[in-house]
């Protein structure tokens, strides 16, 4: 968080929370791969199940595939007590996964959001949605070859917001 109370995504993301090579061919598999990248709950099978369940419930309500090959999986509400600071996991599927996106296109870029408070949850969602509206950034994230470079792209894009 900075002084304006907004969340800086590039500070919440880290190369360790990125997977540029998701293997799953379906939504459930992708959600599981993303959840497994959340370092804060890596050693807590119960917490991983809780998060996975919450993500599935949210997808059943309405797909988080926002179109243009992007999905922002998140729980309906902040998961209090699951994490003590906001977490974003970035995953990329080169082949694309049918995710029920509004435009019917397969999703290739996934940003899993987990936040301890509703305010942070909504702030991250809003900021990511804004960033990912830029076709240039989406294109670069699809092409990038390392997690470090992906983080740099997001940092640069954020600096221009």
Residue, then its C-alpha position, 0 to 999 in steps of 0.5 A: x500500500x502506498x500513501x494514497x491507500x492504493x495497491x501497487x500490483x508490482x509490489x504484490x506480485x513476485x517472480x515466485x508467484x508466477x507460472x508462465x507455463x500452466x499445464x492444465x487444459x481445463x478451468x479446474x486444473x488451472x485454478x489448482x495450479x494457481x492456488x499451488x503458487x500461493x506461497x503463504x498457504x503452500x504448506x496448509x492443505x486446508x487453506x488451499x482447499x478453502x481457497x479452491x472451493x471459494x474460487x469454484x463457487x465464484x466461477x459457478x456464479x459467473x466466469x471471471x474470464x473477462x475476455x481478450x484472453x484474460x481471467x481474474x480468478x478470485x473469491x466472491x468475498x475477501x477470505x479473512x484469515x487466509x492470508x495476511x497481505x494481498x497476494x496475486x498469482x500470475x499464470x500463463x497458458x500458452x495454448x489457452x483454456x476454455x474459461x467461459x469468458x464473455x467473448x468465448x475466447x480461451x483464457x491465456x493470462x490468469x491473475x489469481x487475487x487473494x486479499x485479507x480485506x474487501x477494500x484491498x480485494x476491490x482495489x486489486x481487481x479494479x487496478x488489474x482490470x485497468x492495466x489489462x485493458x491495454x492490448x500492448x501489455x497483454x501481447x507482451x505478457x503472452x510473449x515474455x520469457x521470464x517471470x522477472x520480465x513479466x514483473x517489469x512489464x507490469x511495473x512499467x504499465x502501472x507507472x503509466x496509469 
